[in-house]
Amino acid sequence: MGETITFWVLAVVSVGAALGMVFNRKAVYSALMLGTVMLCLAVLYAVQDAPFLAAVQIIVYTGAIMMLFLFTLMLVGVDSSDSFVETLKGQRFWAIIAAVGFSVLIILAVGNAIFAPEAGLAAATQQGGYIRSIALQLFTKYVFPFEITSALLITAALGAMVLAHRERVTQKATQKDLSRARFQGDRPSPLPGPGTYARNNAIDMPALLPDGSVAESSVNRYIARYDVEHDRLPDNPKLAEAIKHTAEEGTAPTEAEQDAESNEVTK
């Protein structure tokens, strides 16, 4: 009875998290939803008397694979805008072919699970325990899908490095060059940190200058963009104006991004 209740509760949670992962527009939220699905699967494995699979699910997938996804998000950036210019010609066609093939595999897997006769846990683990049975199945019958999965993970890691790579068109500035440019500019002092001379020691409160005005350079652009999009501006008109100005500057593309986009269109 307890196993049945656990299954139906976790089934609802895992399916809801899977749908949230697919339909959520925020990449970070999708990664967290995927972690929820993996944890639910680990609990289901533990309920089915498979502690080894539950431990592998948590250590390998929830730990290593999720760290890979989050590391990719950190490299690419959560605020990077998607480009509508296709850098690889024909990628939509092959994406449709891959989606159709994946749908066929899902249908075959579900049909096999429904219509195939049940083997039972005892028959599946009769060759010396479930760990030895998993190893035999993994490295004999399913060795090709296992290697394909490894290749996909390596491809994901390489894709993360390619997406995070930026071509350097100029020579890297040295510490001497940075110091010289800093003292020749209009601000030789460091940028004010959030909360400096403010009433709140928090990152969502910008710094105040000695005359009481808001230092726009200390306004966090991610929080400013969030406050503007969700209409959560403060009552202080000066602070609200500084947040709006920072949000507008954060959404506007830089000259380097405009040059990169024009080069893609030219290609």
C-alpha positions as CSV (number, residue, x, y, z in Angstrom):
1,M,0.0,0.0,0.0
2,G,2.8,2.4,0.9
3,E,4.6,1.6,-2.3
4,T,1.5,2.4,-4.4
5,I,0.9,5.7,-2.6
6,T,4.6,6.7,-3.0
7,F,4.4,5.9,-6.7
8,W,1.3,8.0,-7.4
9,V,2.6,10.9,-5.4
10,L,6.0,10.9,-7.1
11,A,4.5,10.2,-10.5
12,V,2.5,13.4,-10.3
13,V,5.5,15.4,-9.0
14,S,7.9,14.0,-11.7
15,V,5.4,14.5,-14.6
16,G,4.6,18.0,-13.5
17,A,8.4,18.8,-13.1
18,A,9.0,17.3,-16.6
19,L,6.3,19.5,-18.1
20,G,7.7,22.5,-16.3
21,M,11.2,21.7,-17.6
22,V,9.9,21.6,-21.2
23,F,7.7,24.6,-21.2
24,N,9.6,26.9,-18.9
25,R,11.4,29.8,-20.7
26,K,14.1,30.2,-18.0
27,A,17.0,27.8,-18.5
28,V,17.9,27.8,-14.8
29,Y,14.3,26.9,-13.8
30,S,14.3,24.1,-16.4
31,A,17.6,22.7,-14.9
32,L,16.0,22.7,-11.4
33,M,12.9,21.0,-12.8
34,L,15.2,18.3,-14.3
35,G,16.9,17.8,-11.0
36,T,13.5,17.3,-9.4
37,V,12.6,14.6,-11.9
38,M,15.9,12.8,-11.2
39,L,15.4,12.9,-7.5
40,C,11.9,11.4,-7.9
41,L,13.3,8.6,-10.0
42,A,15.9,7.9,-7.3
43,V,13.2,7.6,-4.7
44,L,11.2,5.2,-7.0
45,Y,14.3,3.0,-7.4
46,A,14.8,2.9,-3.7
47,V,11.1,1.9,-3.2
48,Q,11.5,-0.9,-5.8
49,D,14.4,-2.4,-3.7
50,A,17.1,-1.1,-6.0
51,P,19.4,0.9,-3.7
52,F,22.3,0.7,-6.1
53,L,20.3,2.4,-8.9
54,A,19.0,5.0,-6.4
55,A,22.5,5.8,-5.4
56,V,23.8,6.0,-9.0
57,Q,20.8,8.2,-9.9
58,I,21.7,10.7,-7.2
59,I,25.5,10.6,-7.5
60,V,25.8,10.4,-11.3
61,Y,22.8,12.1,-12.8
62,T,21.6,14.5,-10.1
63,G,25.2,15.3,-9.1
64,A,27.5,15.1,-12.1
65,I,25.1,15.6,-15.0
66,M,23.2,18.5,-13.3
67,M,26.5,20.2,-12.5
68,L,27.4,19.9,-16.2
69,F,24.1,21.6,-17.1
70,L,24.5,24.4,-14.6
71,F,28.1,24.9,-15.6
72,T,27.0,25.3,-19.2
73,L,24.4,27.9,-18.1
74,M,27.1,29.8,-16.2
75,L,29.4,29.8,-19.3
76,V,26.7,30.8,-21.7
77,G,24.9,33.3,-19.4
78,V,21.3,33.4,-18.3
79,D,20.7,36.8,-19.8
80,S,22.1,36.1,-23.3
81,S,19.5,36.7,-26.0
82,D,18.8,34.0,-28.6
83,S,20.0,34.7,-32.1
84,F,17.5,34.2,-34.9
85,V,20.3,33.8,-37.5
86,E,21.1,30.2,-38.4
87,T,24.8,29.7,-38.2
88,L,24.4,26.0,-39.4
89,K,22.4,25.6,-42.5
90,G,19.9,22.9,-42.5
91,Q,19.9,22.4,-38.8
92,R,16.1,22.8,-38.6
93,F,15.6,19.9,-41.0
94,W,17.9,17.6,-39.1
95,A,16.3,18.7,-35.8
96,I,12.8,17.7,-37.2
97,I,14.2,14.3,-38.3
98,A,15.8,13.8,-34.9
99,A,12.5,14.7,-33.2
100,V,10.5,12.3,-35.3
101,G,13.0,9.5,-34.6
102,F,13.0,10.2,-30.9
103,S,9.1,10.1,-30.9
104,V,9.2,6.7,-32.6
105,L,11.6,5.4,-30.0
106,I,9.4,6.7,-27.2
107,I,6.3,5.1,-28.7
108,L,8.2,1.8,-29.1
109,A,9.4,1.9,-25.5
110,V,6.0,2.6,-24.1
111,G,4.4,-0.2,-26.3
112,N,7.1,-2.6,-25.2
113,A,6.4,-1.8,-21.5
114,I,2.7,-2.2,-21.9
115,F,2.4,-5.2,-24.2
116,A,5.5,-7.2,-23.4
117,P,5.2,-10.0,-20.8
118,E,6.6,-9.1,-17.3
119,A,9.9,-10.7,-16.5
120,G,9.8,-10.1,-12.7
121,L,12.6,-9.0,-10.4
122,A,13.6,-12.5,-9.5
123,A,14.1,-13.5,-13.1
124,A,16.1,-10.3,-13.9
125,T,18.4,-10.7,-10.9
126,Q,19.0,-14.5,-11.0
127,Q,22.6,-14.2,-12.3
128,G,24.1,-13.2,-9.0
129,G,22.2,-10.2,-7.7
130,Y,20.9,-7.0,-9.3
131,I,24.3,-5.3,-9.5
132,R,25.9,-8.1,-11.5
133,S,22.7,-8.3,-13.7
134,I,22.9,-4.6,-14.4
135,A,26.6,-4.9,-15.3
136,L,26.0,-7.8,-17.6
137,Q,23.1,-6.1,-19.4
138,L,25.0,-2.8,-19.6
139,F,28.2,-4.2,-21.1
140,T,26.8,-6.9,-23.3
141,K,23.2,-6.3,-24.6
142,Y,23.1,-2.5,-24.2
143,V,26.8,-1.6,-24.8
144,F,26.1,0.3,-28.0
145,P,23.4,2.7,-26.4
146,F,25.8,3.1,-23.4
147,E,28.6,4.3,-25.7
148,I,26.2,6.5,-27.6
149,T,25.2,8.1,-24.3
150,S,28.9,8.7,-23.4
151,A,29.4,10.3,-26.8
152,L,26.4,12.6,-26.3
153,L,27.8,13.7,-22.9
154,I,31.2,14.5,-24.4
155,T,29.4,16.4,-27.2
156,A,27.5,18.4,-24.6
157,A,30.8,19.4,-22.9
158,L,32.4,20.4,-26.2
159,G,29.3,22.4,-27.1
160,A,29.5,24.2,-23.8
161,M,33.1,25.2,-24.5
162,V,32.3,26.3,-28.1
163,L,29.4,28.4,-26.9
164,A,31.5,30.0,-24.2
165,H,34.4,30.7,-26.5
166,R,34.9,34.2,-27.7
167,E,37.3,35.2,-30.5
168,R,39.7,37.8,-29.4
169,V,40.2,40.4,-32.1
170,T,42.6,42.6,-30.0
171,Q,45.5,41.8,-27.8
172,K,44.7,41.1,-24.2
173,A,45.2,44.1,-22.0
174,T,47.8,43.7,-19.3
175,Q,47.6,44.9,-15.7
176,K,49.6,48.0,-16.6
177,D,47.3,48.9,-19.5
178,L,44.3,48.5,-17.3
179,S,45.8,50.7,-14.5
180,R,46.8,53.4,-17.1
181,A,43.3,53.4,-18.6
182,R,41.7,53.6,-15.2
183,F,43.6,56.6,-14.1
184,Q,43.3,58.3,-17.5
185,G,39.5,57.9,-17.4
186,D,36.9,59.8,-15.5
187,R,36.7,57.4,-12.6
188,P,40.1,56.4,-11.1
189,S,38.4,55.0,-7.9
190,P,36.8,51.6,-7.8
191,L,33.1,51.3,-8.5
192,P,30.9,51.6,-5.4
193,G,29.6,48.4,-4.0
194,P,25.9,47.7,-3.4
195,G,24.7,48.9,0.0
196,T,27.5,51.5,0.4
197,Y,26.1,54.6,2.2
198,A,22.7,52.9,2.0
199,R,20.2,52.1,4.6
200,N,20.2,48.4,3.7
201,N,23.2,46.1,3.3
202,A,21.8,44.2,0.4
203,I,22.6,43.7,-3.2
204,D,19.2,44.9,-4.3
205,M,19.9,48.4,-2.8
206,P,22.2,50.6,-4.9
207,A,24.8,52.8,-3.4
208,L,24.2,56.4,-2.4
209,L,26.7,59.2,-3.2
210,P,27.6,61.7,-0.4
211,D,25.0,64.2,-1.7
212,G,22.3,61.6,-1.3
213,S,21.8,60.8,-5.0
214,V,21.8,57.3,-6.4
215,A,25.0,55.9,-8.0
216,E,23.7,54.2,-11.1
217,S,27.0,52.3,-11.6
218,S,26.2,50.2,-8.4
219,V,22.7,49.1,-9.6
220,N,22.6,45.4,-10.4
221,R,21.3,45.1,-14.0
222,Y,19.7,41.7,-13.5
223,I,17.7,42.9,-10.5
224,A,16.9,46.1,-12.2
225,R,15.6,44.3,-15.3
226,Y,13.5,42.0,-13.1
227,D,12.0,44.9,-11.1
228,V,11.1,46.7,-14.3
229,E,9.5,43.7,-16.0
230,H,7.5,42.8,-12.9
231,D,6.6,46.4,-12.0
232,R,8.3,46.3,-8.6
233,L,9.9,49.7,-8.6
234,P,10.5,51.4,-5.2
235,D,8.6,54.5,-4.1
236,N,11.7,56.7,-4.2
237,P,11.5,58.5,-7.6
238,K,15.3,58.9,-7.9
239,L,15.9,55.3,-7.1
240,A,13.1,54.2,-9.5
241,E,14.6,56.3,-12.3
242,A,18.1,54.9,-11.7
243,I,16.7,51.3,-11.9
244,K,14.8,52.1,-15.1
245,H,18.0,53.6,-16.7
246,T,20.1,50.6,-15.7
247,A,17.5,48.2,-17.1
248,E,17.4,50.0,-20.4
249,E,21.2,49.9,-20.7
250,G,21.2,46.2,-19.8
251,T,18.8,45.3,-22.5
252,A,20.4,47.4,-25.2
253,P,22.9,45.4,-27.3
254,T,26.5,46.5,-27.1
255,E,28.7,47.5,-30.1
256,A,30.5,44.1,-30.1
257,E,27.2,42.3,-30.2
258,Q,25.9,44.4,-33.0
259,D,29.1,43.8,-35.0
260,A,28.9,40.0,-34.4
261,E,25.3,40.0,-35.5
262,S,26.1,41.9,-38.6
263,N,28.9,39.6,-39.4
264,E,26.6,36.6,-39.1
265,V,24.1,38.1,-41.4
266,T,26.8,38.9,-43.9
267,K,28.0,35.3,-43.8
